[in-house]
Amino acid sequence: MSTSRTARPEFRNINAFRDLTTYRLPAAGWVSILHRASGGLMFLLLPFVVWMMDASLSSEISYGAFVATFDAGVGFVPGWFLKLVVLALIWAYLHHFCAGVRHLIMDATHKVDKAFGRSSAIVTLVVSLGLTAVLGAKLFGLY
């Protein structure tokens, strides 16, 4: 009987400066992290969303002032920065929605294999970034 043993992997703490820069996440890992980040971003910017909803629906005068804030800005905040914040909200919503649909499809069809996870993650990233680009172009007045 052979008594040779195979070398077992060594488990140690991760050095954030050395190990995290060389670690490569798969597409599904990026979608998972971005899904959580987009949910957090939407939660943090919820007061801004409520302000936008109130300012745009109160009256015609408040709607005019709301539209003008994206050109002239509010106080010390320039209009282009407000547009970037809204673009971040657009991305957060679209990515969170697409990743949520991905999870629902995986739950409903029980497809949890590696190939489907990779392909659905790539589709999620492409669709959410593509829709963000289209709506961002509209936001910045390109069409």
HELIX and SHEET records of a PDB file:
HELIX    1   1 ALA A   27  LEU A   44  1                                  18    
HELIX    2   2 LEU A   46  LEU A   57  1                                  12    
HELIX    3   3 GLU A   60  ALA A   72  1                                  13    
HELIX    4   4 GLY A   79  THR A  109  1                                  31    
HELIX    5   5 LYS A  114  LEU A  139  1                                  26    
END                                                                             
